[in-house]
Amino acid sequence: MAYAAIAFAFVLALAAPRLTAETSPMKGEVPQAILDPILNEAAALANVTREQLVIVRAEPVVWNNGSLGCPEPGMMYTQALVNGYWVVIDAAGKTYDFRVGSGGSFRLCPAGRGRPPLTSDAS
């Protein structure tokens, strides 16, 4: 029984994502070409103008896996590190948590489902 527990722990340790030269954190800011559509989406969701939006967070990150820190129940994700961005917008008293993958596509992470990235430019 103890052997099985040790073997299972070893397998989990091997499967855990690790930073490598290929997945080191990106430096800098979120490109405007990625930020603009996110701001447009947040303004539409909140039914406000872009000028009324407050950017709470906009930074390059490394996500732990293909869920971009926002897993959906019943879904399976690539178990590899993903360079991307984390953008959080406040609009009309509501917070919008956007997750961006390496290709630049973004998705809104529902409140309470998000997990922090592995690393960020701020760490």
N, C-alpha and C positions, 0 to 999 in steps of 0.2 A: 504494500500500500504506500509506504513512504517513497519507494522507488518511483512509483507512478506519479506522485506529487512533484518530485524533483524533476522528472523527465518533462512533465507538463510545464513547470516553471521555466525550464531551459528552452523549450519550444517557444514560449511566449517571449522570452528575452531575445531570441533570434528574430522573431517577427516584428519586434518594435522598430519603428522607423528611426533612422539616425541621420544627422546632418553629414553631408559629404561635400566635396568641392563643387559637385554639380547642383546641390540643393542649399547652398549657403544663402543666408538672407540677402535680399536685394537691398540696395541702398538708395536713398532719395525719397522722392514724393510719388504720389499716384499720378500717372500721366493724365493730362487734361482730356485726352481722347477717351479715357476710361471713366474719368470723373464726371464729365458732362452728361452722359446718358443716365448715370446713377442719380445725379441731381434732378434731371428731368423726371425720372421715375418717382423719386421721393416727393417732388412738388405735386405730381399728378395724384399720388396716393393720399397726400395730406390735403389736397385741394387748396394749395397756396401757391404764391409765386416763388420763383427760385430765390429772390432777394430775401424771402422770409425764412429760408433754410439756415440752419447752423450746423457746420461741419464739426462734429465732436471728435472724430478720429478719421484719419486718412493716411494709411501707412502700408509700406510693403511688409509682407509676412511670409512665413513658410507654414503652410497648413499640414497637419499630421497625415492626412490622407485625402482621397478624392471627394469626401463629403464637405470639404472646406470648413470643417468645424461646425457643421450644421447637418447632422445626420437625420434622415427621414426614416421613420419606423418601417421595417420590412425591406429596406433597400440595402444593397451591397455596394461597396466602394473599393476603388483601387487602393491597395495598401502601400502607397508610395508617397513620399513627400512632394508637395505641390507648392511651387512659388506662386504668389498671388498678392492680393491686397485686401485690407479690411477697412471698410468705410462705414462709419456710423453717422447718421444724420438726425438732428432734432428738428421736428416741424410741427408747429401747432400743439406743442406739449406732448408729442408722441415721438418715440425713438424708432428709427428704421436702421436695421443692422444688415448691411450688404456684404456679401462674400464674393470675391472675384478670384477666378482661377487663372492659370498661366496663359490661357488663350485670350483673356480679357473679358469673357462673358461673365455676367454677374447674376446673383440671385438674392432675394430677400430672405433672411433667416427669421422665422417666426420667434416672437418673444418667448424666452425660456428654453429654447432649443439650442442656442449657440454655445459653443465651447471656444476658449481662447486658442490662438495659434501656437505652434511650437515655439516660434521666435518672432520677433518684430524688430524693426529698425530702432525702436525706442529702448529695447532691452540691452 
